[in-house]
Amino acid sequence: MCIVCGMGLCMEHVIREDVDIWEGGYPFPQKKARKKLPRILCEECRDALA
């Protein structure tokens, strides 16, 4: 399921991207976390966000 639009996806069309997580206070994060956050997107939302 795409986290942006909510469209259900098969494993053939899913796009998985790992994005960095930033730690620190608002409004400016101070450092990158060790782990990344997995995101599941459809092709249309990935193109729109890129």
mmCIF file of the N, C-alpha and C atoms, coordinates in Angstrom:
data_MODEL
# 
_entry.id   MODEL 
# 
loop_
_atom_site.group_PDB 
_atom_site.id 
_atom_site.type_symbol 
_atom_site.label_atom_id 
_atom_site.label_alt_id 
_atom_site.label_comp_id 
_atom_site.label_asym_id 
_atom_site.label_entity_id 
_atom_site.label_seq_id 
_atom_site.pdbx_PDB_ins_code 
_atom_site.Cartn_x 
_atom_site.Cartn_y 
_atom_site.Cartn_z 
_atom_site.occupancy 
_atom_site.B_iso_or_equiv 
_atom_site.pdbx_formal_charge 
_atom_site.auth_seq_id 
_atom_site.auth_comp_id 
_atom_site.auth_asym_id 
_atom_site.auth_atom_id 
_atom_site.pdbx_PDB_model_num 
ATOM 1   N N  . MET A 1 1  ? 0.838  -1.169 0.000  1.00 0.00 ? 1  MET A N  1 
ATOM 2   C CA . MET A 1 1  ? 0.000  0.000  0.000  1.00 0.00 ? 1  MET A CA 1 
ATOM 3   C C  . MET A 1 1  ? 0.890  1.242  0.000  1.00 0.00 ? 1  MET A C  1 
ATOM 4   N N  . CYS A 1 2  ? 0.622  2.141  -0.916 1.00 0.00 ? 2  CYS A N  1 
ATOM 5   C CA . CYS A 1 2  ? 1.390  3.386  -1.020 1.00 0.00 ? 2  CYS A CA 1 
ATOM 6   C C  . CYS A 1 2  ? 1.087  4.264  0.193  1.00 0.00 ? 2  CYS A C  1 
ATOM 7   N N  . ILE A 1 3  ? 2.124  4.796  0.845  1.00 0.00 ? 3  ILE A N  1 
ATOM 8   C CA . ILE A 1 3  ? 1.904  5.615  2.034  1.00 0.00 ? 3  ILE A CA 1 
ATOM 9   C C  . ILE A 1 3  ? 1.437  7.022  1.696  1.00 0.00 ? 3  ILE A C  1 
ATOM 10  N N  . VAL A 1 4  ? 1.514  7.425  0.432  1.00 0.00 ? 4  VAL A N  1 
ATOM 11  C CA . VAL A 1 4  ? 1.081  8.767  0.047  1.00 0.00 ? 4  VAL A CA 1 
ATOM 12  C C  . VAL A 1 4  ? -0.387 8.773  -0.366 1.00 0.00 ? 4  VAL A C  1 
ATOM 13  N N  . CYS A 1 5  ? -0.756 7.931  -1.327 1.00 0.00 ? 5  CYS A N  1 
ATOM 14  C CA . CYS A 1 5  ? -2.123 7.961  -1.862 1.00 0.00 ? 5  CYS A CA 1 
ATOM 15  C C  . CYS A 1 5  ? -3.000 6.826  -1.350 1.00 0.00 ? 5  CYS A C  1 
ATOM 16  N N  . GLY A 1 6  ? -2.413 5.798  -0.756 1.00 0.00 ? 6  GLY A N  1 
ATOM 17  C CA . GLY A 1 6  ? -3.184 4.692  -0.209 1.00 0.00 ? 6  GLY A CA 1 
ATOM 18  C C  . GLY A 1 6  ? -3.553 3.609  -1.211 1.00 0.00 ? 6  GLY A C  1 
ATOM 19  N N  . MET A 1 7  ? -3.024 3.683  -2.426 1.00 0.00 ? 7  MET A N  1 
ATOM 20  C CA . MET A 1 7  ? -3.343 2.687  -3.443 1.00 0.00 ? 7  MET A CA 1 
ATOM 21  C C  . MET A 1 7  ? -2.696 1.349  -3.081 1.00 0.00 ? 7  MET A C  1 
ATOM 22  N N  . GLY A 1 8  ? -3.475 0.267  -3.233 1.00 0.00 ? 8  GLY A N  1 
ATOM 23  C CA . GLY A 1 8  ? -2.943 -1.071 -3.019 1.00 0.00 ? 8  GLY A CA 1 
ATOM 24  C C  . GLY A 1 8  ? -2.037 -1.459 -4.181 1.00 0.00 ? 8  GLY A C  1 
ATOM 25  N N  . LEU A 1 9  ? -0.910 -2.087 -3.886 1.00 0.00 ? 9  LEU A N  1 
ATOM 26  C CA . LEU A 1 9  ? 0.078  -2.426 -4.910 1.00 0.00 ? 9  LEU A CA 1 
ATOM 27  C C  . LEU A 1 9  ? 0.460  -3.892 -4.817 1.00 0.00 ? 9  LEU A C  1 
ATOM 28  N N  . CYS A 1 10 ? 0.741  -4.496 -5.963 1.00 0.00 ? 10 CYS A N  1 
ATOM 29  C CA . CYS A 1 10 ? 1.309  -5.840 -5.969 1.00 0.00 ? 10 CYS A CA 1 
ATOM 30  C C  . CYS A 1 10 ? 2.825  -5.701 -5.817 1.00 0.00 ? 10 CYS A C  1 
ATOM 31  N N  . MET A 1 11 ? 3.481  -6.789 -5.508 1.00 0.00 ? 11 MET A N  1 
ATOM 32  C CA . MET A 1 11 ? 4.925  -6.739 -5.286 1.00 0.00 ? 11 MET A CA 1 
ATOM 33  C C  . MET A 1 11 ? 5.702  -6.407 -6.560 1.00 0.00 ? 11 MET A C  1 
ATOM 34  N N  . GLU A 1 12 ? 5.083  -6.572 -7.711 1.00 0.00 ? 12 GLU A N  1 
ATOM 35  C CA . GLU A 1 12 ? 5.736  -6.245 -8.976 1.00 0.00 ? 12 GLU A CA 1 
ATOM 36  C C  . GLU A 1 12 ? 5.819  -4.731 -9.192 1.00 0.00 ? 12 GLU A C  1 
ATOM 37  N N  . HIS A 1 13 ? 4.840  -3.976 -8.697 1.00 0.00 ? 13 HIS A N  1 
ATOM 38  C CA . HIS A 1 13 ? 4.775  -2.541 -8.953 1.00 0.00 ? 13 HIS A CA 1 
ATOM 39  C C  . HIS A 1 13 ? 5.162  -1.672 -7.760 1.00 0.00 ? 13 HIS A C  1 
ATOM 40  N N  . VAL A 1 14 ? 5.475  -2.277 -6.641 1.00 0.00 ? 14 VAL A N  1 
ATOM 41  C CA . VAL A 1 14 ? 5.826  -1.510 -5.457 1.00 0.00 ? 14 VAL A CA 1 
ATOM 42  C C  . VAL A 1 14 ? 7.240  -0.938 -5.606 1.00 0.00 ? 14 VAL A C  1 
ATOM 43  N N  . ILE A 1 15 ? 7.447  0.267  -5.109 1.00 0.00 ? 15 ILE A N  1 
ATOM 44  C CA . ILE A 1 15 ? 8.769  0.899  -5.107 1.00 0.00 ? 15 ILE A CA 1 
ATOM 45  C C  . ILE A 1 15 ? 9.123  1.152  -3.650 1.00 0.00 ? 15 ILE A C  1 
ATOM 46  N N  . ARG A 1 16 ? 10.201 0.535  -3.188 1.00 0.00 ? 16 ARG A N  1 
ATOM 47  C CA . ARG A 1 16 ? 10.621 0.681  -1.799 1.00 0.00 ? 16 ARG A CA 1 
ATOM 48  C C  . ARG A 1 16 ? 11.847 1.573  -1.753 1.00 0.00 ? 16 ARG A C  1 
ATOM 49  N N  . GLU A 1 17 ? 11.755 2.612  -0.945 1.00 0.00 ? 17 GLU A N  1 
ATOM 50  C CA . GLU A 1 17 ? 12.885 3.518  -0.764 1.00 0.00 ? 17 GLU A CA 1 
ATOM 51  C C  . GLU A 1 17 ? 13.149 3.661  0.723  1.00 0.00 ? 17 GLU A C  1 
ATOM 52  N N  . ASP A 1 18 ? 14.395 3.688  1.104  1.00 0.00 ? 18 ASP A N  1 
ATOM 53  C CA . ASP A 1 18 ? 14.769 3.921  2.491  1.00 0.00 ? 18 ASP A CA 1 
ATOM 54  C C  . ASP A 1 18 ? 15.244 5.364  2.604  1.00 0.00 ? 18 ASP A C  1 
ATOM 55  N N  . VAL A 1 19 ? 14.600 6.121  3.483  1.00 0.00 ? 19 VAL A N  1 
ATOM 56  C CA . VAL A 1 19 ? 14.944 7.530  3.648  1.00 0.00 ? 19 VAL A CA 1 
ATOM 57  C C  . VAL A 1 19 ? 15.649 7.735  4.982  1.00 0.00 ? 19 VAL A C  1 
ATOM 58  N N  . ASP A 1 20 ? 16.472 8.747  5.043  1.00 0.00 ? 20 ASP A N  1 
ATOM 59  C CA . ASP A 1 20 ? 17.212 9.060  6.259  1.00 0.00 ? 20 ASP A CA 1 
ATOM 60  C C  . ASP A 1 20 ? 16.272 9.616  7.324  1.00 0.00 ? 20 ASP A C  1 
ATOM 61  N N  . ILE A 1 21 ? 16.576 9.284  8.573  1.00 0.00 ? 21 ILE A N  1 
ATOM 62  C CA . ILE A 1 21 ? 15.866 9.844  9.718  1.00 0.00 ? 21 ILE A CA 1 
ATOM 63  C C  . ILE A 1 21 ? 16.834 10.797 10.403 1.00 0.00 ? 21 ILE A C  1 
ATOM 64  N N  . TRP A 1 22 ? 16.352 11.984 10.714 1.00 0.00 ? 22 TRP A N  1 
ATOM 65  C CA . TRP A 1 22 ? 17.192 12.982 11.368 1.00 0.00 ? 22 TRP A CA 1 
ATOM 66  C C  . TRP A 1 22 ? 16.810 13.088 12.836 1.00 0.00 ? 22 TRP A C  1 
ATOM 67  N N  . GLU A 1 23 ? 17.811 13.207 13.696 1.00 0.00 ? 23 GLU A N  1 
ATOM 68  C CA . GLU A 1 23 ? 17.590 13.372 15.125 1.00 0.00 ? 23 GLU A CA 1 
ATOM 69  C C  . GLU A 1 23 ? 17.953 14.788 15.517 1.00 0.00 ? 23 GLU A C  1 
ATOM 70  N N  . GLY A 1 24 ? 17.282 15.295 16.532 1.00 0.00 ? 24 GLY A N  1 
ATOM 71  C CA . GLY A 1 24 ? 17.588 16.623 17.016 1.00 0.00 ? 24 GLY A CA 1 
ATOM 72  C C  . GLY A 1 24 ? 16.332 17.444 17.190 1.00 0.00 ? 24 GLY A C  1 
ATOM 73  N N  . GLY A 1 25 ? 16.516 18.667 17.579 1.00 0.00 ? 25 GLY A N  1 
ATOM 74  C CA . GLY A 1 25 ? 15.389 19.532 17.895 1.00 0.00 ? 25 GLY A CA 1 
ATOM 75  C C  . GLY A 1 25 ? 14.818 20.247 16.696 1.00 0.00 ? 25 GLY A C  1 
ATOM 76  N N  . TYR A 1 26 ? 13.608 20.715 16.882 1.00 0.00 ? 26 TYR A N  1 
ATOM 77  C CA . TYR A 1 26 ? 12.930 21.517 15.868 1.00 0.00 ? 26 TYR A CA 1 
ATOM 78  C C  . TYR A 1 26 ? 13.512 22.914 15.909 1.00 0.00 ? 26 TYR A C  1 
ATOM 79  N N  . PRO A 1 27 ? 13.686 23.629 14.875 1.00 0.00 ? 27 PRO A N  1 
ATOM 80  C CA . PRO A 1 27 ? 13.352 23.339 13.492 1.00 0.00 ? 27 PRO A CA 1 
ATOM 81  C C  . PRO A 1 27 ? 14.518 22.754 12.701 1.00 0.00 ? 27 PRO A C  1 
ATOM 82  N N  . PHE A 1 28 ? 15.680 22.623 13.300 1.00 0.00 ? 28 PHE A N  1 
ATOM 83  C CA . PHE A 1 28 ? 16.840 22.129 12.560 1.00 0.00 ? 28 PHE A CA 1 
ATOM 84  C C  . PHE A 1 28 ? 17.373 20.848 13.195 1.00 0.00 ? 28 PHE A C  1 
ATOM 85  N N  . PRO A 1 29 ? 17.197 19.692 12.526 1.00 0.00 ? 29 PRO A N  1 
ATOM 86  C CA . PRO A 1 29 ? 17.748 18.450 13.064 1.00 0.00 ? 29 PRO A CA 1 
ATOM 87  C C  . PRO A 1 29 ? 19.269 18.501 13.089 1.00 0.00 ? 29 PRO A C  1 
ATOM 88  N N  . GLN A 1 30 ? 19.863 17.816 14.045 1.00 0.00 ? 30 GLN A N  1 
ATOM 89  C CA . GLN A 1 30 ? 21.298 17.928 14.244 1.00 0.00 ? 30 GLN A CA 1 
ATOM 90  C C  . GLN A 1 30 ? 22.122 16.845 13.567 1.00 0.00 ? 30 GLN A C  1 
ATOM 91  N N  . LYS A 1 31 ? 21.613 15.607 13.524 1.00 0.00 ? 31 LYS A N  1 
ATOM 92  C CA . LYS A 1 31 ? 22.422 14.540 12.934 1.00 0.00 ? 31 LYS A CA 1 
ATOM 93  C C  . LYS A 1 31 ? 21.515 13.451 12.375 1.00 0.00 ? 31 LYS A C  1 
ATOM 94  N N  . LYS A 1 32 ? 22.076 12.638 11.481 1.00 0.00 ? 32 LYS A N  1 
ATOM 95  C CA . LYS A 1 32 ? 21.338 11.516 10.909 1.00 0.00 ? 32 LYS A CA 1 
ATOM 96  C C  . LYS A 1 32 ? 21.321 10.359 11.897 1.00 0.00 ? 32 LYS A C  1 
ATOM 97  N N  . ALA A 1 33 ? 20.203 9.668  11.959 1.00 0.00 ? 33 ALA A N  1 
ATOM 98  C CA . ALA A 1 33 ? 20.102 8.467  12.784 1.00 0.00 ? 33 ALA A CA 1 
ATOM 99  C C  . ALA A 1 33 ? 20.805 7.313  12.077 1.00 0.00 ? 33 ALA A C  1 
ATOM 100 N N  . ARG A 1 34 ? 21.104 6.277  12.817 1.00 0.00 ? 34 ARG A N  1 
ATOM 101 C CA . ARG A 1 34 ? 21.796 5.126  12.226 1.00 0.00 ? 34 ARG A CA 1 
ATOM 102 C C  . ARG A 1 34 ? 20.891 4.344  11.291 1.00 0.00 ? 34 ARG A C  1 
ATOM 103 N N  . LYS A 1 35 ? 19.617 4.246  11.635 1.00 0.00 ? 35 LYS A N  1 
ATOM 104 C CA . LYS A 1 35 ? 18.682 3.470  10.827 1.00 0.00 ? 35 LYS A CA 1 
ATOM 105 C C  . LYS A 1 35 ? 17.971 4.366  9.828  1.00 0.00 ? 35 LYS A C  1 
ATOM 106 N N  . LYS A 1 36 ? 17.423 3.738  8.792  1.00 0.00 ? 36 LYS A N  1 
ATOM 107 C CA . LYS A 1 36 ? 16.653 4.457  7.788  1.00 0.00 ? 36 LYS A CA 1 
ATOM 108 C C  . LYS A 1 36 ? 15.196 4.030  7.888  1.00 0.00 ? 36 LYS A C  1 
ATOM 109 N N  . LEU A 1 37 ? 14.296 4.868  7.414  1.00 0.00 ? 37 LEU A N  1 
ATOM 110 C CA . LEU A 1 37 ? 12.867 4.596  7.444  1.00 0.00 ? 37 LEU A CA 1 
ATOM 111 C C  . LEU A 1 37 ? 12.432 4.065  6.087  1.00 0.00 ? 37 LEU A C  1 
ATOM 112 N N  . PRO A 1 38 ? 11.876 2.844  6.045  1.00 0.00 ? 38 PRO A N  1 
ATOM 113 C CA . PRO A 1 38 ? 11.417 2.314  4.754  1.00 0.00 ? 38 PRO A CA 1 
ATOM 114 C C  . PRO A 1 38 ? 10.114 2.974  4.325  1.00 0.00 ? 38 PRO A C  1 
ATOM 115 N N  . ARG A 1 39 ? 10.015 3.314  3.049  1.00 0.00 ? 39 ARG A N  1 
ATOM 116 C CA . ARG A 1 39 ? 8.797  3.896  2.480  1.00 0.00 ? 39 ARG A CA 1 
ATOM 117 C C  . ARG A 1 39 ? 8.374  3.047  1.305  1.00 0.00 ? 39 ARG A C  1 
ATOM 118 N N  . ILE A 1 40 ? 7.080  2.796  1.207  1.00 0.00 ? 40 ILE A N  1 
ATOM 119 C CA . ILE A 1 40 ? 6.512  2.053  0.093  1.00 0.00 ? 40 ILE A CA 1 
ATOM 120 C C  . ILE A 1 40 ? 5.699  3.042  -0.736 1.00 0.00 ? 40 ILE A C  1 
ATOM 121 N N  . LEU A 1 41 ? 6.042  3.181  -2.012 1.00 0.00 ? 41 LEU A N  1 
ATOM 122 C CA . LEU A 1 41 ? 5.385  4.146  -2.886 1.00 0.00 ? 41 LEU A CA 1 
ATOM 123 C C  . LEU A 1 41 ? 4.927  3.487  -4.174 1.00 0.00 ? 41 LEU A C  1 
ATOM 124 N N  . CYS A 1 42 ? 3.881  4.066  -4.777 1.00 0.00 ? 42 CYS A N  1 
ATOM 125 C CA . CYS A 1 42 ? 3.513  3.671  -6.132 1.00 0.00 ? 42 CYS A CA 1 
ATOM 126 C C  . CYS A 1 42 ? 4.349  4.517  -7.102 1.00 0.00 ? 42 CYS A C  1 
ATOM 127 N N  . GLU A 1 43 ? 4.354  4.143  -8.351 1.00 0.00 ? 43 GLU A N  1 
ATOM 128 C CA . GLU A 1 43 ? 5.192  4.832  -9.337 1.00 0.00 ? 43 GLU A CA 1 
ATOM 129 C C  . GLU A 1 43 ? 4.771  6.291  -9.522 1.00 0.00 ? 43 GLU A C  1 
ATOM 130 N N  . GLU A 1 44 ? 3.460  6.551  -9.516 1.00 0.00 ? 44 GLU A N  1 
ATOM 131 C CA . GLU A 1 44 ? 2.970  7.916  -9.719 1.00 0.00 ? 44 GLU A CA 1 
ATOM 132 C C  . GLU A 1 44 ? 3.388  8.841  -8.575 1.00 0.00 ? 44 GLU A C  1 
ATOM 133 N N  . CYS A 1 45 ? 3.275  8.377  -7.337 1.00 0.00 ? 45 CYS A N  1 
ATOM 134 C CA . CYS A 1 45 ? 3.663  9.206  -6.195 1.00 0.00 ? 45 CYS A CA 1 
ATOM 135 C C  . CYS A 1 45 ? 5.174  9.400  -6.144 1.00 0.00 ? 45 CYS A C  1 
ATOM 136 N N  . ARG A 1 46 ? 5.936  8.379  -6.507 1.00 0.00 ? 46 ARG A N  1 
ATOM 137 C CA . ARG A 1 46 ? 7.395  8.523  -6.532 1.00 0.00 ? 46 ARG A CA 1 
ATOM 138 C C  . ARG A 1 46 ? 7.806  9.579  -7.549 1.00 0.00 ? 46 ARG A C  1 
ATOM 139 N N  . ASP A 1 47 ? 7.171  9.561  -8.725 1.00 0.00 ? 47 ASP A N  1 
ATOM 140 C CA . ASP A 1 47 ? 7.476  10.558 -9.748 1.00 0.00 ? 47 ASP A CA 1 
ATOM 141 C C  . ASP A 1 47 ? 7.084  11.959 -9.286 1.00 0.00 ? 47 ASP A C  1 
ATOM 142 N N  . ALA A 1 48 ? 5.967  12.072 -8.581 1.00 0.00 ? 48 ALA A N  1 
ATOM 143 C CA . ALA A 1 48 ? 5.507  13.377 -8.107 1.00 0.00 ? 48 ALA A CA 1 
ATOM 144 C C  . ALA A 1 48 ? 6.411  13.930 -7.008 1.00 0.00 ? 48 ALA A C  1 
ATOM 145 N N  . LEU A 1 49 ? 6.951  13.062 -6.172 1.00 0.00 ? 49 LEU A N  1 
ATOM 146 C CA . LEU A 1 49 ? 7.805  13.507 -5.069 1.00 0.00 ? 49 LEU A CA 1 
ATOM 147 C C  . LEU A 1 49 ? 9.250  13.723 -5.477 1.00 0.00 ? 49 LEU A C  1 
ATOM 148 N N  . ALA A 1 50 ? 9.652  13.179 -6.612 1.00 0.00 ? 50 ALA A N  1 
ATOM 149 C CA . ALA A 1 50 ? 11.049 13.291 -7.042 1.00 0.00 ? 50 ALA A CA 1 
ATOM 150 C C  . ALA A 1 50 ? 11.333 14.600 -7.733 1.00 0.00 ? 50 ALA A C  1 
# 
